[in-house]
Amino acid sequence: MPPRVYLAGPDVFHPDHARIFAERAAICRRYGLEPLIPMDNAATTAPEIYESNVRLLQQCDAVIANVTPFRGPNCDVGTAWEMGYVAARGMPVFAFSEARGALLDRIPDAKPANVDSAGMAVEDFGLGENLMIALSVVDRTIHATFEAAAAAAARHPHSRRATC
């Protein structure tokens, strides 16, 4: 059975999500991965969607997460939750983002003091996302494209399944 990868990200909200996921599923299959797509279900209520997505996360061998900034300078909070969930279960997470550069550069008025408009410190580790997101990915890389993340996932040994 090919490694099963859950495709996390705010793409489920995109008006052209069917095309996006069809293209990504084809890329996964080309790399020998079986995509698990959160839209592949009949869930319509919040509890149904949550339970369906958690079931898919429990079935996956890895996650490929779109951490492109969504509704602000950081990645989608649902995607962050999904990444944390599988990372805590010992499964590999791979990430990609259309945003280049450091998170600090996306926070308005944060420079030169590394403080946002509310006076809160902004981390400056030169990472493309919050350190807990950026360092939770197995290869410590936020790839520039979905395909690059899928290729990294295909190279990773998925033989060990989490048991917790």
OpenMM code with the backbone's topology and positions (N, CA, C; nanometers):
from openmm import Vec3, app, unit

residues = "MET PRO PRO ARG VAL TYR LEU ALA GLY PRO ASP VAL PHE HIS PRO ASP HIS ALA ARG ILE PHE ALA GLU ARG ALA ALA ILE CYS ARG ARG TYR GLY LEU GLU PRO LEU ILE PRO MET ASP ASN ALA ALA THR THR ALA PRO GLU ILE TYR GLU SER ASN VAL ARG LEU LEU GLN GLN CYS ASP ALA VAL ILE ALA ASN VAL THR PRO PHE ARG GLY PRO ASN CYS ASP VAL GLY THR ALA TRP GLU MET GLY TYR VAL ALA ALA ARG GLY MET PRO VAL PHE ALA PHE SER GLU ALA ARG GLY ALA LEU LEU ASP ARG ILE PRO ASP ALA LYS PRO ALA ASN VAL ASP SER ALA GLY MET ALA VAL GLU ASP PHE GLY LEU GLY GLU ASN LEU MET ILE ALA LEU SER VAL VAL ASP ARG THR ILE HIS ALA THR PHE GLU ALA ALA ALA ALA ALA ALA ALA ARG HIS PRO HIS SER ARG ARG ALA THR CYS".split()
positions = [
    Vec3(0.0843, -0.1180, 0.0000),
    Vec3(0.0000, 0.0000, 0.0000),
    Vec3(0.0891, 0.1248, 0.0000),
    Vec3(0.0611, 0.2202, -0.0870),
    Vec3(0.1437, 0.3416, -0.0900),
    Vec3(0.1241, 0.4247, 0.0367),
    Vec3(0.2244, 0.5021, 0.0747),
    Vec3(0.2087, 0.5899, 0.1906),
    Vec3(0.0914, 0.6858, 0.1695),
    Vec3(0.0110, 0.7011, 0.2731),
    Vec3(-0.1060, 0.7894, 0.2672),
    Vec3(-0.0693, 0.9252, 0.3252),
    Vec3(-0.0896, 1.0306, 0.2464),
    Vec3(-0.0570, 1.1657, 0.2917),
    Vec3(-0.1837, 1.2510, 0.2960),
    Vec3(-0.2038, 1.3125, 0.4095),
    Vec3(-0.3163, 1.4047, 0.4299),
    Vec3(-0.2743, 1.5407, 0.3771),
    Vec3(-0.3580, 1.6014, 0.2941),
    Vec3(-0.3276, 1.7315, 0.2355),
    Vec3(-0.3952, 1.8399, 0.3177),
    Vec3(-0.3174, 1.9038, 0.4041),
    Vec3(-0.3698, 2.0056, 0.4954),
    Vec3(-0.3511, 2.1442, 0.4359),
    Vec3(-0.4414, 2.2336, 0.4687),
    Vec3(-0.4239, 2.3720, 0.4258),
    Vec3(-0.5561, 2.4410, 0.4008),
    Vec3(-0.5489, 2.5715, 0.3833),
    Vec3(-0.6709, 2.6493, 0.3637),
    Vec3(-0.7287, 2.6355, 0.2231),
    Vec3(-0.6709, 2.5494, 0.1416),
    Vec3(-0.7194, 2.5310, 0.0052),
    Vec3(-0.8645, 2.4841, 0.0014),
    Vec3(-0.9118, 2.4235, 0.1094),
    Vec3(-1.0517, 2.3802, 0.1149),
    Vec3(-1.1471, 2.4986, 0.1023),
    Vec3(-1.0999, 2.6196, 0.1324),
    Vec3(-1.1828, 2.7390, 0.1246),
    Vec3(-1.1763, 2.8072, -0.0121),
    Vec3(-1.0824, 2.7658, -0.0951),
    Vec3(-1.0607, 2.8296, -0.2255),
    Vec3(-1.1787, 2.7988, -0.3178),
    Vec3(-1.2254, 2.8967, -0.3943),
    Vec3(-1.3375, 2.8705, -0.4847),
    Vec3(-1.3066, 2.7647, -0.5900),
    Vec3(-1.1787, 2.7417, -0.6191),
    Vec3(-1.1388, 2.6427, -0.7183),
    Vec3(-1.0735, 2.5213, -0.6513),
    Vec3(-1.1227, 2.4866, -0.5317),
    Vec3(-1.0604, 2.3786, -0.4547),
    Vec3(-1.0607, 2.2437, -0.5271),
    Vec3(-1.1645, 2.2157, -0.6051),
    Vec3(-1.1704, 2.0859, -0.6742),
    Vec3(-1.0526, 2.0716, -0.7709),
    Vec3(-1.0238, 2.1755, -0.8479),
    Vec3(-0.9106, 2.1717, -0.9401),
    Vec3(-0.7786, 2.1606, -0.8645),
    Vec3(-0.7635, 2.2407, -0.7586),
    Vec3(-0.6401, 2.2399, -0.6796),
    Vec3(-0.6121, 2.1002, -0.6259),
    Vec3(-0.7136, 2.0390, -0.5644),
    Vec3(-0.6921, 1.9066, -0.5064),
    Vec3(-0.6742, 1.7993, -0.6136),
    Vec3(-0.7402, 1.8138, -0.7275),
    Vec3(-0.7199, 1.7172, -0.8363),
    Vec3(-0.5747, 1.7226, -0.8849),
    Vec3(-0.5212, 1.8433, -0.9013),
    Vec3(-0.3815, 1.8575, -0.9440),
    Vec3(-0.2863, 1.8012, -0.8394),
    Vec3(-0.3127, 1.8299, -0.7130),
    Vec3(-0.2241, 1.7810, -0.6075),
    Vec3(-0.2346, 1.6301, -0.5914),
    Vec3(-0.3535, 1.5754, -0.6087),
    Vec3(-0.3697, 1.4301, -0.6015),
    Vec3(-0.2903, 1.3623, -0.7128),
    Vec3(-0.2928, 1.4220, -0.8319),
    Vec3(-0.2165, 1.3662, -0.9438),
    Vec3(-0.0666, 1.3708, -0.9147),
    Vec3(-0.0197, 1.4788, -0.8554),
    Vec3(0.1222, 1.4891, -0.8179),
    Vec3(0.1565, 1.3823, -0.7148),
    Vec3(0.0711, 1.3668, -0.6150),
    Vec3(0.0957, 1.2635, -0.5133),
    Vec3(0.1082, 1.1265, -0.5778),
    Vec3(0.0143, 1.0931, -0.6622),
    Vec3(0.0168, 0.9605, -0.7255),
    Vec3(0.1410, 0.9418, -0.8117),
    Vec3(0.1850, 1.0479, -0.8779),
    Vec3(0.3057, 1.0405, -0.9594),
    Vec3(0.4276, 1.0065, -0.8730),
    Vec3(0.4245, 1.0503, -0.7465),
    Vec3(0.5349, 1.0215, -0.6537),
    Vec3(0.5108, 0.8951, -0.5710),
    Vec3(0.4050, 0.8223, -0.6021),
    Vec3(0.3785, 0.6977, -0.5304),
    Vec3(0.3116, 0.7183, -0.3955),
    Vec3(0.2413, 0.8294, -0.3791),
    Vec3(0.1712, 0.8613, -0.2545),
    Vec3(0.0205, 0.8549, -0.2763),
    Vec3(-0.0512, 0.8126, -0.1754),
    Vec3(-0.1975, 0.8119, -0.1818),
    Vec3(-0.2493, 0.9351, -0.1078),
    Vec3(-0.3126, 1.0294, -0.1782),
    Vec3(-0.3605, 1.1503, -0.1111),
    Vec3(-0.4880, 1.1259, -0.0316),
    Vec3(-0.4922, 1.1823, 0.0871),
    Vec3(-0.6139, 1.1856, 0.1679),
    Vec3(-0.6569, 1.3318, 0.1712),
    Vec3(-0.7696, 1.3597, 0.1082),
    Vec3(-0.8145, 1.4979, 0.0893),
    Vec3(-0.9323, 1.5255, 0.1817),
    Vec3(-0.9223, 1.6289, 0.2653),
    Vec3(-1.0298, 1.6554, 0.3611),
    Vec3(-1.1647, 1.6851, 0.2972),
    Vec3(-1.1691, 1.7181, 0.1701),
    Vec3(-1.2966, 1.7444, 0.1035),
    Vec3(-1.3620, 1.6160, 0.0537),
    Vec3(-1.2926, 1.5042, 0.0650),
    Vec3(-1.3429, 1.3768, 0.0149),
    Vec3(-1.4398, 1.3127, 0.1133),
    Vec3(-1.5431, 1.3836, 0.1493),
    Vec3(-1.6403, 1.3275, 0.2415),
    Vec3(-1.7718, 1.4030, 0.2285),
    Vec3(-1.8727, 1.3535, 0.2951),
    Vec3(-2.0054, 1.4150, 0.2890),
    Vec3(-2.0347, 1.4976, 0.4132),
    Vec3(-1.9351, 1.5268, 0.4918),
    Vec3(-1.9552, 1.6037, 0.6150),
    Vec3(-2.0023, 1.7451, 0.5825),
    Vec3(-2.1007, 1.7928, 0.6592),
    Vec3(-2.1519, 1.9281, 0.6367),
    Vec3(-2.1583, 2.0120, 0.7635),
    Vec3(-2.1671, 1.9489, 0.8800),
    Vec3(-2.1721, 2.0247, 1.0051),
    Vec3(-2.0320, 2.0326, 1.0648),
    Vec3(-2.0116, 2.1284, 1.1535),
    Vec3(-1.8797, 2.1429, 1.2165),
    Vec3(-1.8345, 2.0134, 1.2853),
    Vec3(-1.9199, 1.9483, 1.3677),
    Vec3(-1.8752, 1.8229, 1.4299),
    Vec3(-1.8435, 1.7138, 1.3279),
    Vec3(-1.9223, 1.7039, 1.2207),
    Vec3(-1.8964, 1.6025, 1.1186),
    Vec3(-1.7631, 1.6281, 1.0475),
    Vec3(-1.7380, 1.7538, 1.0144),
    Vec3(-1.6128, 1.7888, 0.9469),
    Vec3(-1.4939, 1.7591, 1.0369),
    Vec3(-1.5038, 1.7994, 1.1639),
    Vec3(-1.3959, 1.7732, 1.2600),
    Vec3(-1.3683, 1.6234, 1.2699),
    Vec3(-1.4728, 1.5445, 1.2927),
    Vec3(-1.4563, 1.3998, 1.3095),
    Vec3(-1.4026, 1.3345, 1.1824),
    Vec3(-1.4507, 1.3779, 1.0675),
    Vec3(-1.4035, 1.3227, 0.9405),
    Vec3(-1.2552, 1.3534, 0.9193),
    Vec3(-1.2156, 1.4780, 0.9461),
    Vec3(-1.0750, 1.5148, 0.9272),
    Vec3(-0.9844, 1.4431, 1.0265),
    Vec3(-1.0279, 1.4298, 1.1501),
    Vec3(-0.9475, 1.3564, 1.2488),
    Vec3(-0.9337, 1.2107, 1.2066),
    Vec3(-1.0401, 1.1506, 1.1554),
    Vec3(-1.0316, 1.0126, 1.1056),
    Vec3(-0.9272, 1.0009, 0.9940),
    Vec3(-0.9285, 1.0984, 0.9008),
    Vec3(-0.8291, 1.0964, 0.7936),
    Vec3(-0.6880, 1.1127, 0.8495),
    Vec3(-0.6725, 1.2009, 0.9476),
    Vec3(-0.5409, 1.2206, 1.0098),
    Vec3(-0.4939, 1.0930, 1.0786),
    Vec3(-0.5860, 1.0174, 1.1373),
    Vec3(-0.5496, 0.8926, 1.2034),
    Vec3(-0.5136, 0.7833, 1.1040),
    Vec3(-0.5564, 0.7974, 0.9800),
    Vec3(-0.5278, 0.6991, 0.8763),
    Vec3(-0.4018, 0.7315, 0.7972),
    Vec3(-0.3514, 0.8531, 0.8112),
    Vec3(-0.2400, 0.8943, 0.7254),
    Vec3(-0.1054, 0.8473, 0.7798),
    Vec3(-0.0096, 0.8462, 0.6891),
    Vec3(0.1290, 0.8153, 0.7240),
    Vec3(0.2127, 0.9423, 0.7343),
    Vec3(0.1624, 1.0513, 0.6761),
    Vec3(0.2318, 1.1803, 0.6775),
    Vec3(0.1324, 1.2893, 0.6386),
    Vec3(0.1733, 1.4128, 0.6592),
    Vec3(0.0936, 1.5292, 0.6194),
    Vec3(0.1779, 1.6167, 0.5293),
    Vec3(0.1152, 1.6679, 0.4254),
    Vec3(0.1741, 1.7752, 0.3451),
    Vec3(0.0860, 1.8970, 0.3716),
    Vec3(0.1444, 1.9996, 0.4329),
    Vec3(0.0671, 2.1156, 0.4767),
    Vec3(0.1017, 2.2412, 0.3973),
    Vec3(-0.0032, 2.3102, 0.3559),
    Vec3(0.0115, 2.4403, 0.2918),
    Vec3(0.0149, 2.5442, 0.4034),
    Vec3(0.1316, 2.6019, 0.4290),
    Vec3(0.1452, 2.7022, 0.5353),
    Vec3(0.1564, 2.8437, 0.4786),
    Vec3(0.1083, 2.8623, 0.3560),
    Vec3(0.1008, 2.9962, 0.2987),
    Vec3(0.0168, 3.0832, 0.3921),
    Vec3(0.0601, 3.2065, 0.4216),
    Vec3(-0.0190, 3.2921, 0.5108),
    Vec3(-0.1660, 3.2978, 0.4679),
    Vec3(-0.2538, 3.2906, 0.5670),
    Vec3(-0.3976, 3.2864, 0.5425),
    Vec3(-0.4670, 3.3787, 0.6410),
    Vec3(-0.5321, 3.4792, 0.5904),
    Vec3(-0.6048, 3.5767, 0.6728),
    Vec3(-0.5139, 3.6443, 0.7747),
    Vec3(-0.3913, 3.6683, 0.7370),
    Vec3(-0.2937, 3.7322, 0.8242),
    Vec3(-0.1537, 3.6878, 0.7870),
    Vec3(-0.0548, 3.7155, 0.8714),
    Vec3(0.0839, 3.6834, 0.8377),
    Vec3(0.1219, 3.5369, 0.8579),
    Vec3(0.0401, 3.4604, 0.9283),
    Vec3(0.0716, 3.3215, 0.9601),
    Vec3(-0.0155, 3.2250, 0.8809),
    Vec3(0.0173, 3.0977, 0.8946),
    Vec3(-0.0614, 2.9938, 0.8286),
    Vec3(-0.1995, 2.9814, 0.8924),
    Vec3(-0.2855, 2.9086, 0.8239),
    Vec3(-0.4210, 2.8807, 0.8707),
    Vec3(-0.4160, 2.8076, 1.0050),
    Vec3(-0.4986, 2.8503, 1.1003),
    Vec3(-0.4952, 2.7896, 1.2335),
    Vec3(-0.5402, 2.6436, 1.2319),
    Vec3(-0.6337, 2.6083, 1.1445),
    Vec3(-0.6749, 2.4684, 1.1341),
    Vec3(-0.5614, 2.3812, 1.0841),
    Vec3(-0.4860, 2.4333, 0.9888),
    Vec3(-0.3691, 2.3615, 0.9375),
    Vec3(-0.2654, 2.3445, 1.0484),
    Vec3(-0.2437, 2.4497, 1.1263),
    Vec3(-0.1484, 2.4412, 1.2380),
    Vec3(-0.1925, 2.3331, 1.3362),
    Vec3(-0.3221, 2.3254, 1.3648),
    Vec3(-0.3735, 2.2228, 1.4563),
    Vec3(-0.3469, 2.0835, 1.3993),
    Vec3(-0.3756, 2.0656, 1.2704),
    Vec3(-0.3551, 1.9349, 1.2079),
    Vec3(-0.2073, 1.8951, 1.2095),
    Vec3(-0.1200, 1.9909, 1.1848),
    Vec3(0.0240, 1.9634, 1.1899),
    Vec3(0.0655, 1.9204, 1.3302),
    Vec3(0.0175, 1.9902, 1.4307),
    Vec3(0.0508, 1.9559, 1.5687),
    Vec3(-0.0025, 1.8194, 1.6080),
    Vec3(-0.1233, 1.7897, 1.5629),
    Vec3(-0.1859, 1.6614, 1.5950),
    Vec3(-0.1017, 1.5454, 1.5438),
    Vec3(-0.0613, 1.5503, 1.4171),
    Vec3(0.0163, 1.4378, 1.3635),
    Vec3(0.1594, 1.4379, 1.4139),
    Vec3(0.2170, 1.5562, 1.4347),
    Vec3(0.3535, 1.5614, 1.4895),
    Vec3(0.3553, 1.4994, 1.6287),
    Vec3(0.2524, 1.5256, 1.7089),
    Vec3(0.2446, 1.4676, 1.8432),
    Vec3(0.2283, 1.3158, 1.8374),
    Vec3(0.1757, 1.2651, 1.7277),
    Vec3(0.1597, 1.1210, 1.7099),
    Vec3(0.2842, 1.0580, 1.6471),
    Vec3(0.3876, 1.1386, 1.6249),
    Vec3(0.5127, 1.0867, 1.5720),
    Vec3(0.5168, 1.0699, 1.4219),
    Vec3(0.4256, 1.1332, 1.3510),
    Vec3(0.4212, 1.1211, 1.2058),
    Vec3(0.4917, 1.2390, 1.1403),
    Vec3(0.5515, 1.2162, 1.0243),
    Vec3(0.6216, 1.3261, 0.9573),
    Vec3(0.5259, 1.4273, 0.8952),
    Vec3(0.5662, 1.5534, 0.9031),
    Vec3(0.4937, 1.6637, 0.8425),
    Vec3(0.5873, 1.7305, 0.7433),
    Vec3(0.5361, 1.7575, 0.6254),
    Vec3(0.6075, 1.8313, 0.5215),
    Vec3(0.5263, 1.9560, 0.4928),
    Vec3(0.5932, 2.0651, 0.4572),
    Vec3(0.5218, 2.1910, 0.4382),
    Vec3(0.5703, 2.2637, 0.3140),
    Vec3(0.4806, 2.3463, 0.2617),
    Vec3(0.5153, 2.4352, 0.1517),
    Vec3(0.4421, 2.5667, 0.1721),
    Vec3(0.4953, 2.6717, 0.1111),
    Vec3(0.4342, 2.8043, 0.1223),
    Vec3(0.4654, 2.8858, -0.0017),
    Vec3(0.3682, 2.9627, -0.0440),
    Vec3(0.3893, 3.0559, -0.1542),
    Vec3(0.4613, 3.1815, -0.1065),
    Vec3(0.4648, 3.2034, 0.0244),
    Vec3(0.5329, 3.3210, 0.0809),
    Vec3(0.6809, 3.2909, 0.0957),
    Vec3(0.7618, 3.3828, 0.0541),
    Vec3(0.9055, 3.3688, 0.0694),
    Vec3(0.9507, 3.4668, 0.1762),
    Vec3(1.0604, 3.4388, 0.2372),
    Vec3(1.1150, 3.5289, 0.3374),
    Vec3(1.0679, 3.4963, 0.4775),
    Vec3(1.1179, 3.5770, 0.5704),
    Vec3(1.0939, 3.5537, 0.7124),
    Vec3(0.9574, 3.6057, 0.7571),
    Vec3(0.9037, 3.5404, 0.8578),
    Vec3(0.7771, 3.5825, 0.9182),
    Vec3(0.7836, 3.7285, 0.9625),
    Vec3(0.8935, 3.7687, 1.0211),
    Vec3(0.9088, 3.9065, 1.0693),
    Vec3(0.8798, 4.0075, 0.9590),
    Vec3(0.9161, 3.9751, 0.8374),
    Vec3(0.8942, 4.0664, 0.7249),
    Vec3(0.7466, 4.0835, 0.6908),
    Vec3(0.6603, 3.9920, 0.7376),
    Vec3(0.5169, 3.9994, 0.7089),
    Vec3(0.4366, 4.0663, 0.8197),
    Vec3(0.5019, 4.1062, 0.9267),
    Vec3(0.4332, 4.1723, 1.0378),
    Vec3(0.4459, 4.3238, 1.0177),
    Vec3(0.3341, 4.3919, 0.9926),
    Vec3(0.3417, 4.5367, 0.9689),
    Vec3(0.4065, 4.6116, 1.0860),
    Vec3(0.4932, 4.7009, 1.0528),
    Vec3(0.5575, 4.7908, 1.1493),
    Vec3(0.6388, 4.7194, 1.2572),
    Vec3(0.6787, 4.5936, 1.2352),
    Vec3(0.7532, 4.5200, 1.3379),
    Vec3(0.9000, 4.5604, 1.3433),
    Vec3(0.9501, 4.6158, 1.2358),
    Vec3(1.0908, 4.6551, 1.2339),
    Vec3(1.1013, 4.8016, 1.2706),
    Vec3(1.2036, 4.8487, 1.3320),
    Vec3(1.3281, 4.7800, 1.3623),
    Vec3(1.3298, 4.7154, 1.5001),
    Vec3(1.2267, 4.7327, 1.5824),
    Vec3(1.2325, 4.6881, 1.7220),
    Vec3(1.1784, 4.5477, 1.7459),
    Vec3(1.1311, 4.4770, 1.6415),
    Vec3(1.0717, 4.3436, 1.6552),
    Vec3(0.9533, 4.3430, 1.7516),
    Vec3(0.8720, 4.4480, 1.7398),
    Vec3(0.7518, 4.4616, 1.8216),
    Vec3(0.6378, 4.4990, 1.7287),
    Vec3(0.5214, 4.4347, 1.7472),
    Vec3(0.4084, 4.4663, 1.6599),
    Vec3(0.3340, 4.5904, 1.7076),
    Vec3(0.2266, 4.6254, 1.6391),
    Vec3(0.1533, 4.7477, 1.6707),
    Vec3(0.0874, 4.7438, 1.8082),
    Vec3(0.0716, 4.6255, 1.8656),
    Vec3(0.0147, 4.6120, 2.0000),
    Vec3(0.1226, 4.6090, 2.1075),
    Vec3(0.2491, 4.6235, 2.0672),
    Vec3(0.3589, 4.6220, 2.1629),
    Vec3(0.4089, 4.4836, 2.1986),
    Vec3(0.3626, 4.3822, 2.1262),
    Vec3(0.4019, 4.2441, 2.1542),
    Vec3(0.5274, 4.2092, 2.0735),
    Vec3(0.6182, 4.1344, 2.1363),
    Vec3(0.7409, 4.0925, 2.0687),
    Vec3(0.7089, 4.0016, 1.9510),
    Vec3(0.7844, 4.0180, 1.8440),
    Vec3(0.7738, 3.9329, 1.7261),
    Vec3(0.9032, 3.8535, 1.7165),
    Vec3(0.8907, 3.7214, 1.7136),
    Vec3(1.0109, 3.6377, 1.7078),
    Vec3(1.0891, 3.6660, 1.5811),
    Vec3(1.2197, 3.6630, 1.5951),
    Vec3(1.3076, 3.6910, 1.4818),
    Vec3(1.4126, 3.5819, 1.4713),
    Vec3(1.3699, 3.4660, 1.4181),
    Vec3(1.4627, 3.3553, 1.3978),
    Vec3(1.4926, 3.3351, 1.2500),
    Vec3(1.4430, 3.4263, 1.1664),
    Vec3(1.4649, 3.4153, 1.0233),
    Vec3(1.3849, 3.3034, 0.9584),
    Vec3(1.2847, 3.2525, 1.0282),
    Vec3(1.2037, 3.1421, 0.9776),
    Vec3(1.0852, 3.1951, 0.8976),
    Vec3(1.0348, 3.1150, 0.8080),
    Vec3(0.9222, 3.1535, 0.7244),
    Vec3(0.7877, 3.1416, 0.7927),
    Vec3(0.7868, 3.0931, 0.9154),
    Vec3(0.6625, 3.0758, 0.9916),
    Vec3(0.7005, 3.0708, 1.1389),
    Vec3(0.6023, 3.0765, 1.2263),
    Vec3(0.6247, 3.0632, 1.3699),
    Vec3(0.7152, 2.9436, 1.3944),
    Vec3(0.8059, 2.9553, 1.4909),
    Vec3(0.9050, 2.8492, 1.5144),
    Vec3(0.8425, 2.7138, 1.5420),
    Vec3(0.7279, 2.7087, 1.6081),
    Vec3(0.6649, 2.5801, 1.6378),
    Vec3(0.6120, 2.5129, 1.5114),
    Vec3(0.5768, 2.5918, 1.4121),
    Vec3(0.5343, 2.5369, 1.2833),
    Vec3(0.6577, 2.4989, 1.2015),
    Vec3(0.7489, 2.5931, 1.1850),
    Vec3(0.8660, 2.5709, 1.1001),
    Vec3(0.9511, 2.4535, 1.1480),
    Vec3(0.9617, 2.4347, 1.2781),
    Vec3(1.0472, 2.3278, 1.3301),
    Vec3(0.9736, 2.1961, 1.3496),
    Vec3(0.8424, 2.1950, 1.3259),
    Vec3(0.7684, 2.0686, 1.3367),
    Vec3(0.7746, 1.9885, 1.2079),
    Vec3(0.8181, 2.0507, 1.0993),
    Vec3(0.8280, 1.9762, 0.9741),
    Vec3(0.9524, 1.8886, 0.9794),
    Vec3(0.9391, 1.7669, 0.9313),
    Vec3(1.0410, 1.6648, 0.9503),
    Vec3(1.1749, 1.7016, 0.8879),
    Vec3(1.1724, 1.7707, 0.7751),
    Vec3(1.2983, 1.8068, 0.7104),
    Vec3(1.3395, 1.9512, 0.7405),
    Vec3(1.2683, 2.0157, 0.8337),
    Vec3(1.2978, 2.1535, 0.8758),
    Vec3(1.3004, 2.2500, 0.7570),
    Vec3(1.2227, 2.2164, 0.6537),
    Vec3(1.2183, 2.2967, 0.5326),
    Vec3(1.0751, 2.3300, 0.4976),
    Vec3(1.0490, 2.4571, 0.4718),
    Vec3(0.9211, 2.4956, 0.4138),
    Vec3(0.9485, 2.5100, 0.2645),
    Vec3(0.9008, 2.4138, 0.1898),
    Vec3(0.9282, 2.4072, 0.0466),
    Vec3(0.8544, 2.5181, -0.0283),
    Vec3(0.9058, 2.5523, -0.1450),
    Vec3(0.8479, 2.6594, -0.2259),
    Vec3(0.7228, 2.6158, -0.3013),
    Vec3(0.7064, 2.4847, -0.3209),
    Vec3(0.5906, 2.4350, -0.3960),
    Vec3(0.5358, 2.3080, -0.3325),
    Vec3(0.4107, 2.2779, -0.3668),
    Vec3(0.3506, 2.1528, -0.3239),
    Vec3(0.4315, 2.0357, -0.3775),
    Vec3(0.4703, 2.0433, -0.5042),
    Vec3(0.5440, 1.9318, -0.5640),
    Vec3(0.6744, 1.9039, -0.4912),
    Vec3(0.7453, 2.0083, -0.4503),
    Vec3(0.8704, 1.9879, -0.3757),
    Vec3(0.8427, 1.9192, -0.2427),
    Vec3(0.7344, 1.9573, -0.1759),
    Vec3(0.6981, 1.8922, -0.0492),
    Vec3(0.6568, 1.7474, -0.0729),
    Vec3(0.5837, 1.7218, -0.1814),
    Vec3(0.5436, 1.5844, -0.2134),
    Vec3(0.6654, 1.4984, -0.2451),
    Vec3(0.7617, 1.5544, -0.3160),
    Vec3(0.8843, 1.4795, -0.3472),
    Vec3(0.9589, 1.4447, -0.2191),
    Vec3(0.9654, 1.5390, -0.1255),
    Vec3(1.0307, 1.5123, 0.0031),
    Vec3(0.9552, 1.4039, 0.0789),
    Vec3(0.8242, 1.4086, 0.0759),
    Vec3(0.7434, 1.3063, 0.1437),
    Vec3(0.7665, 1.1697, 0.0813),
    Vec3(0.7792, 1.1662, -0.0494),
    Vec3(0.8002, 1.0386, -0.1187),
    Vec3(0.9357, 0.9767, -0.0838),
    Vec3(1.0341, 1.0604, -0.0543),
    Vec3(1.1681, 1.0103, -0.0186),
    Vec3(1.1767, 0.9645, 0.1270),
    Vec3(1.0819, 1.0037, 0.2090),
    Vec3(1.0874, 0.9750, 0.3524),
    Vec3(1.0382, 0.8330, 0.3810),
    Vec3(1.1057, 0.7615, 0.4698),
    Vec3(1.0565, 0.6267, 0.5050),
    Vec3(0.9296, 0.6366, 0.5901),
    Vec3(0.8206, 0.5863, 0.5365),
    Vec3(0.6920, 0.5928, 0.6064),
    Vec3(0.6557, 0.4601, 0.6718),
    Vec3(0.7508, 0.3713, 0.6860),
    Vec3(0.7205, 0.2371, 0.7314),
    Vec3(0.6722, 0.2308, 0.8750),
    Vec3(0.7165, 0.3256, 0.9584),
    Vec3(0.6760, 0.3232, 1.0982),
    Vec3(0.5493, 0.4042, 1.1158),
    Vec3(0.4475, 0.3439, 1.1715),
    Vec3(0.3212, 0.4122, 1.1984),
    Vec3(0.3176, 0.4497, 1.3468),
    Vec3(0.2600, 0.5638, 1.3763),
    Vec3(0.2451, 0.6051, 1.5159),
    Vec3(0.1473, 0.5099, 1.5852),
    Vec3(0.1701, 0.4869, 1.7114),
    Vec3(0.0811, 0.3967, 1.7853),
    Vec3(0.0096, 0.4658, 1.8999),
    Vec3(0.0357, 0.5931, 1.9194),
    Vec3(-0.0306, 0.6620, 2.0308),
    Vec3(-0.1625, 0.7229, 1.9896),
] * unit.nanometer
topology = app.Topology()
chain = topology.addChain("A")
for resn in residues:
    res = topology.addResidue(resn, chain)
    for name in ("N", "CA", "C"):
        topology.addAtom(name, app.Element.getBySymbol(name[0]), res)
